[in-house]
Amino acid sequence: MAYSNLQHFIDTLEKEGELVRIRSYVDPKLEIAEITDRISKTAGGGKALLFENTGYDFPVLMNAYGSERRMCLALGVNHLNDIANEIEALFKLMSSPKEGILDKLRLLPKLSQFASWMPKVIKGKGACQEIIMKDPDITKLPVITCWPNDGGPFVTLPVIHTKDPNTNGRNVGMYRMQVFGPTLTGMHWHKHKVSAKHFAEYKKLGKKMPVAVALGGDPVYAYAATAPLPENVDEYMLAGFLRKKKVELVKCISQPEIEVPADADFVIEGFVDPADALIWEGPFGDHTGYYSLPDWYPRFHITAITHKKNPVYPATIVGIPPQEDAWLGKATERIFLAPIKMTMVPEIADMDMPVEGVFHNLVITKIHKEYAGQGQKVMNAMWGAGQMMFNKILVLADGTIPIGDYEQLAAYVFKNLNPATDIYFSQGPMDVLDHSCSKMGFGGKMCLDGTHKFDEEKEDAYQWPLPGNGDSFDVLKEKFPEISEVNTGLLKKNIPCIIVSVEKNRKGHIPSLHEQVCSLPAIRCIKMILYVEHTVQANDLATALWRFCNNLDPKRDHFLFQSRDESTGQQFACIGLDGTRKTKAYDNFQRDWPNIIVADPETITSIDKKWDQLGLGKLIPSPSLKFQDQMYGSEAVVQS
């Protein structure tokens, strides 16, 4: 379905009971984010929020993509799998043998459809240019400040347009923009991103790089900007395919080399000059649930701001999961499953990115396994497939258990998993937001092959008794005072894994502790121990997994304990994984370590006081209250 503009989408959300209008004054500095955080963490992602009284001339739309239902409405489908099925059918049609004229004629309607999806540049001005700001000033827009330690207000849902100066190929991406003044922002593109490559080419040529930022319009634009497309695929072709109508573009006013959607609500035009000194940008409360720390990024100089009549400013927040971005990620998981299956890893049956893994950190993949070593083949293929190169923990399974049934699937994986032979480690490119890496953007990866094993893959000497109910593990807290909590709940579900909260107090603490723990008779049934920070409640499984996945560099932070019974020849193995904070003193970790993202007490109190005026029902306590005791100090950077 093609929306004529963002207002059309808002009207649809309201008609479907998916929108709440907030008419009381709410400050874009911290307050909008705090309200949105409370709503987005309610069952099913809550409702979209339209803040109509912001102290600015424009309302702010939040949480518009924050549920599976709203994500489907944005993309015009009943189920996200509908898109994957359509893509798979297209792949099969285009790749099937075409021997006769009738077979070839079958393709003509589809070829016509392809043409109808291609973006079109139209003449004249678009609705996005109905109003041209006389003196461009981004501070007149209700740009939100999300978290107390953010470097300032950030544009969080920008659709950023750049072009390759050599090929004129367009890229549409989404990179946060910190506001530094009326006509100056940062441009936070990472070195792996296509826009950063365009910037490098302009730098070689010694030319200023034109850039345009669109906000609003059809909601599919923001999704397309986040989609992991190959470099040579135009994001507006994907948008056209999703909306079943081509995207109409118009040339910018002050940067005519760049075209933007005619139906956008706002367009911010400008340039990045390679000759400029970089600007110190950040910190920013990011999708990992931690602050991404400040660094040097290019300056974006604003030359024009245009907007339609009665525009709406769209924004989002990211932070401790779940947040709105989880549903954007779920759409990508479903939509791009078919292309991965059809073109790179045909044995994939299904794929899932649990919200606790914040996208790249944890990916579960189900395969059709037909021969020994196929798991490793899939592992290598996936780590070489586009943005999957950033994946940290890959879990492989097969069989008939639904991939979303985490408990049953985990029991199956651990039943098949030998920690001594079925866990593989590698290293390579990582997301630059991954703070656990010893070197920025480069770190370890781990694959747990939980598929059933053929005879060639088995090591029969290893044996583990069935896990009990966990009662015998009280001895850990008695024997090791640094252990504050032990989660044995998984044992009752036939998952031989425990989670241990530990206060690290010396060099080599976790590996030596793991060896001592594994020497105890009670541990003989355990295949894996996850160690988390003592401030983290091990029995809060979702939080413990989120913290663990963020803090682990698998290649550096794993410890395999093995023993052998000389009388029987039976072998035992248990792997320990250190998901605690890394410091210079205890781990020789040389990078800054970020804090988790928590709202400040003043903002929490302010929202509590005005909650009854918001029309959001019974008071929802701040999610940040749960995490206040897990912080180290109050700054974005943890002091080692």
SVG drawing of the C-alpha trace seen along z (x, -y; Angstrom):
<svg xmlns="http://www.w3.org/2000/svg" viewBox="-11 -35 58 83">
<polyline fill="none" stroke="black" stroke-width="0.4" points="0.0,0.0 1.3,-3.5 0.6,-6.2 0.3,-9.6 2.2,-11.2 2.9,-10.8 -0.4,-12.4 -2.2,-9.6 -0.3,-7.0 -1.1,-8.9 -4.8,-8.9 -4.6,-5.2 -3.0,-4.5 -5.7,-6.5 -8.5,-4.7 -7.0,-1.4 -6.8,-2.4 -3.0,-2.5 -2.4,-6.1 -2.7,-8.3 -2.7,-12.1 -1.0,-13.9 -2.3,-17.5 -0.6,-18.5 2.8,-20.2 5.7,-17.8 9.3,-19.0 11.3,-17.5 14.3,-17.6 14.2,-14.2 10.4,-14.2 9.2,-12.9 11.8,-10.1 10.8,-9.1 7.1,-8.8 8.0,-6.9 10.3,-4.5 7.4,-3.7 4.9,-3.1 7.3,-1.1 8.0,1.4 4.4,2.2 2.9,5.4 3.0,5.5 4.9,2.2 2.0,-0.1 0.6,-2.8 2.1,-5.3 2.3,-8.8 1.6,-12.1 2.9,-14.9 0.9,-18.0 2.1,-20.5 6.0,-20.6 6.7,-24.3 7.5,-24.4 5.4,-24.9 5.4,-21.2 4.0,-18.1 6.3,-15.1 5.4,-11.5 7.0,-8.7 6.8,-4.9 5.1,-4.8 6.9,-1.5 6.8,-0.1 4.7,3.0 4.3,5.8 0.9,4.5 2.1,1.0 5.1,2.3 2.7,4.3 0.5,1.2 3.6,-0.8 4.5,1.7 1.0,2.4 0.8,6.1 -1.2,8.4 1.9,10.3 5.6,9.6 6.1,13.0 3.9,12.0 6.7,9.9 9.3,12.7 6.9,15.0 6.5,12.6 10.2,12.1 10.8,15.8 8.2,16.3 9.9,13.6 13.3,15.2 12.0,18.6 10.2,17.1 13.3,15.2 15.7,18.2 13.5,21.0 14.5,22.5 12.9,20.6 13.1,22.9 10.1,21.9 8.4,18.7 5.5,19.3 7.9,19.6 9.4,16.3 6.1,14.6 5.2,15.5 7.9,13.1 6.5,10.0 4.0,9.0 6.7,9.3 9.2,7.2 6.5,4.6 6.1,4.7 9.8,4.1 9.6,1.0 6.7,-0.3 8.8,-0.2 11.7,-2.3 11.8,-5.8 11.0,-8.7 12.3,-12.3 9.4,-14.7 9.6,-18.3 8.9,-21.3 8.6,-21.4 7.1,-18.8 4.9,-19.2 8.1,-18.9 9.0,-22.4 5.8,-24.2 7.5,-26.3 11.1,-27.4 12.6,-28.6 14.0,-32.1 16.9,-31.6 17.5,-27.9 17.6,-27.0 17.3,-23.4 16.8,-24.6 13.3,-25.7 12.5,-22.0 11.5,-20.0 14.7,-17.8 14.5,-15.6 17.2,-15.0 16.7,-11.3 18.9,-10.6 20.6,-12.6 24.2,-12.0 23.5,-12.6 25.8,-15.2 22.7,-17.2 19.6,-16.9 19.8,-14.4 17.8,-13.9 17.0,-10.2 14.9,-9.3 16.7,-11.0 16.6,-9.6 20.0,-10.7 20.7,-11.0 24.1,-11.0 25.5,-10.2 28.7,-8.6 30.6,-11.4 31.9,-9.0 28.9,-6.9 26.1,-9.2 24.7,-6.2 22.3,-7.1 22.5,-5.8 19.7,-6.3 20.8,-5.6 19.9,-6.4 22.6,-8.0 22.0,-10.0 22.7,-13.8 23.7,-15.7 22.6,-19.4 25.4,-21.8 23.8,-25.1 21.2,-26.6 23.1,-25.4 25.5,-22.7 25.1,-19.1 27.3,-16.0 27.0,-13.3 27.5,-10.0 28.2,-7.6 30.4,-4.6 33.3,-3.5 31.4,-0.4 28.5,-2.5 28.0,-3.5 27.7,-7.2 31.1,-7.1 32.5,-5.6 30.9,-8.4 32.5,-10.9 35.9,-9.2 35.5,-9.7 34.6,-13.4 37.7,-13.7 39.9,-12.3 38.4,-14.8 38.7,-17.7 35.1,-18.6 32.2,-19.4 29.7,-16.6 26.0,-17.5 23.7,-15.8 20.0,-16.0 18.0,-14.7 14.3,-13.8 12.0,-13.5 8.5,-11.9 6.6,-11.1 5.5,-7.5 6.7,-5.5 8.3,-3.0 11.1,-5.4 12.5,-5.2 12.4,-1.5 14.1,-1.3 16.9,-3.6 17.7,-1.0 17.4,2.1 20.7,4.0 20.6,3.8 23.6,4.4 25.4,1.2 24.1,1.3 20.4,1.6 18.5,-1.7 16.6,-1.9 13.8,-3.6 13.3,-0.6 12.8,1.4 10.4,-1.3 8.5,-1.1 8.3,2.7 7.0,2.5 4.4,-0.2 3.5,1.1 4.0,-2.3 7.1,-4.2 8.6,-6.9 8.3,-10.3 11.4,-12.5 12.2,-16.2 15.4,-18.0 16.6,-19.9 16.5,-23.7 20.1,-24.5 21.7,-21.1 20.0,-20.2 22.4,-17.2 20.3,-15.4 16.7,-14.2 14.3,-13.6 10.8,-12.2 8.2,-14.8 5.9,-13.9 8.5,-14.3 7.4,-16.5 10.8,-18.2 14.0,-18.3 17.3,-19.5 19.8,-20.3 23.5,-21.0 27.0,-19.7 29.9,-18.0 33.3,-19.5 36.2,-17.0 38.5,-20.0 36.7,-20.7 38.1,-19.6 35.9,-16.8 33.6,-17.5 33.5,-15.8 30.1,-14.1 28.3,-12.2 27.8,-10.5 24.5,-9.0 22.2,-6.5 22.2,-3.8 20.3,-0.7 22.6,1.5 21.2,0.1 24.6,-1.5 25.9,-4.9 28.0,-5.0 30.9,-7.2 32.0,-10.4 34.3,-10.4 35.2,-12.5 32.7,-12.7 32.2,-15.0 30.3,-18.3 27.1,-18.8 26.5,-22.4 22.8,-23.3 22.1,-25.4 18.3,-25.1 15.3,-23.7 12.0,-23.2 8.8,-21.6 5.2,-20.9 2.3,-22.8 1.3,-21.4 4.2,-18.9 4.8,-16.4 8.3,-15.8 9.0,-12.0 11.5,-10.7 12.5,-7.6 14.4,-6.7 16.7,-3.7 18.0,-2.3 17.6,0.7 15.4,3.2 12.7,3.6 12.3,0.4 10.7,-0.6 13.8,0.4 13.2,4.0 10.2,4.1 12.2,2.5 14.7,5.3 12.0,7.9 10.8,6.6 14.4,6.9 14.7,10.4 11.5,11.5 12.0,9.6 15.6,10.5 15.3,14.1 14.2,15.1 17.1,13.4 19.6,15.0 18.0,18.4 17.7,18.2 21.1,16.6 23.6,17.4 22.6,20.1 19.8,22.3 19.7,24.7 18.4,22.0 14.9,22.8 14.3,19.8 16.1,17.1 15.4,15.1 17.1,12.2 16.0,12.2 15.5,8.7 18.0,9.3 20.7,9.6 20.1,6.1 20.3,7.2 23.8,8.3 24.8,9.7 22.7,12.9 21.2,14.6 19.4,18.0 19.3,19.9 17.5,23.1 18.8,25.2 17.9,28.2 20.9,30.4 21.9,33.2 25.6,33.9 28.4,33.6 30.0,30.2 27.0,28.4 26.7,26.2 30.2,24.9 29.4,24.3 26.4,22.2 28.4,20.4 31.0,19.2 28.5,18.3 26.5,16.2 29.5,14.4 30.4,13.4 26.9,12.2 26.4,8.4 25.7,7.0 25.8,10.5 29.5,9.9 28.8,8.0 27.1,11.0 28.8,11.9 26.9,15.1 25.4,17.5 23.3,20.4 22.5,23.1 19.6,25.6 17.7,28.0 14.6,30.2 10.9,29.3 10.8,27.1 9.6,23.6 12.4,21.1 10.4,18.7 9.9,21.4 13.1,20.4 12.9,22.8 12.3,25.9 14.8,24.9 17.4,24.2 16.9,27.6 17.3,29.2 20.5,27.2 22.1,28.0 21.2,31.7 23.2,31.8 26.0,29.4 29.4,30.7 31.1,27.5 34.5,29.1 33.8,29.8 30.7,27.9 31.6,24.3 33.6,22.4 35.4,19.2 36.5,16.6 37.2,12.9 36.5,10.2 34.5,7.0 32.2,5.9 29.7,3.1 31.7,0.1 29.1,-0.3 30.2,3.0 32.1,1.8 33.3,5.3 35.9,5.5 39.5,4.8 39.9,2.9 37.1,0.7 35.2,2.5 37.2,5.7 36.5,8.6 35.6,12.2 32.7,14.3 31.2,17.6 29.0,20.2 27.1,22.8 26.3,25.7 23.2,27.2 22.2,29.3 21.9,33.1 25.3,34.7 26.2,37.3 28.6,40.1 31.5,38.2 30.9,35.3 30.4,37.2 32.9,37.6 31.3,40.4 33.8,40.2 32.1,37.0 29.1,37.6 26.9,35.4 24.2,36.6 20.8,35.1 20.5,31.7 18.5,31.8 16.4,29.0 19.3,26.9 19.0,27.3 22.6,28.5 24.0,25.2 23.5,23.3 27.0,24.4 28.4,21.9 27.4,18.9 28.7,20.5 32.0,21.5 32.7,18.4 31.8,15.1 32.2,13.1 29.2,14.9 26.0,13.0 23.4,14.9 23.0,18.2 20.2,18.7 19.5,22.4 16.0,22.0 17.1,23.3 18.0,26.7 14.4,27.4 13.8,27.0 16.5,29.5 18.9,26.7 22.3,27.5 23.3,23.9 23.5,21.7 24.0,17.9 26.2,16.6 26.4,13.0 30.0,12.3 31.9,9.4 35.3,9.5 38.1,8.3 41.4,9.4 43.3,10.2 42.3,13.6 39.4,13.8 36.7,15.3 38.9,18.0 40.3,19.2 36.8,19.1 35.4,21.1 38.0,23.8 37.2,24.0 33.5,24.1 33.8,26.8 35.8,29.0 32.8,29.4 30.8,32.6 27.5,30.7 28.7,29.1 29.1,32.4 25.7,31.9 26.5,28.4 27.7,27.6 27.8,23.8 28.2,21.1 27.4,17.5 29.1,15.0 27.5,11.5 28.3,8.5 27.4,8.6 25.0,5.7 23.0,7.8 20.3,10.1 21.1,13.5 17.5,14.6 16.2,11.8 16.9,13.8 16.1,11.2 18.2,8.5 21.1,11.0 21.2,12.1 21.1,8.5 24.0,7.5 25.9,10.7 25.6,10.4 26.8,6.8 29.8,7.4 31.2,10.6 34.0,10.9 33.6,14.6 37.1,15.4 38.7,13.5 36.3,14.2 35.7,18.0 37.3,20.6 36.9,24.3 37.2,26.7 37.8,30.4 38.4,33.4 38.7,37.2 37.8,40.0 40.8,42.4 38.8,45.4 36.0,45.1 37.6,43.0 34.6,40.7 35.3,37.0 33.5,33.9 33.6,30.3 32.0,27.1 32.6,23.7 32.6,20.5 31.8,17.2 32.7,13.9 30.0,11.4 31.2,9.0 32.5,5.5 36.1,5.3 38.6,3.0 42.2,2.0 43.0,3.1 41.6,6.7 41.4,7.4 44.1,5.1 41.2,3.6 42.4,0.3 39.2,-1.3 36.6,-3.3 33.7,-1.3 30.2,-2.9 27.4,-3.0 24.0,-1.7 21.2,-4.1 19.0,-5.3 16.7,-8.3 17.6,-10.9 15.5,-11.2 14.3,-14.7 12.8,-13.6 11.2,-10.5 9.6,-12.7 8.4,-15.3 6.6,-12.7 5.1,-11.0 3.6,-14.3 2.0,-15.1 1.0,-11.5 -2.7,-12.0 -2.8,-14.8 -1.4,-12.7 -4.4,-10.4 -2.3,-7.3 -4.3,-5.5 -2.9,-4.2 0.6,-5.4 3.3,-3.3 6.5,-3.4 9.7,-4.4 11.6,-1.3 14.8,-3.1 14.0,-2.5 14.9,1.2 18.3,0.4 19.5,-2.4 21.5,-0.1 23.3,1.4 25.0,-1.8 28.6,-2.7 28.5,-6.4 26.3,-8.8 28.3,-9.6 28.3,-8.1 31.7,-6.6 32.3,-4.1 35.4,-4.9 37.7,-1.8"/>
</svg>
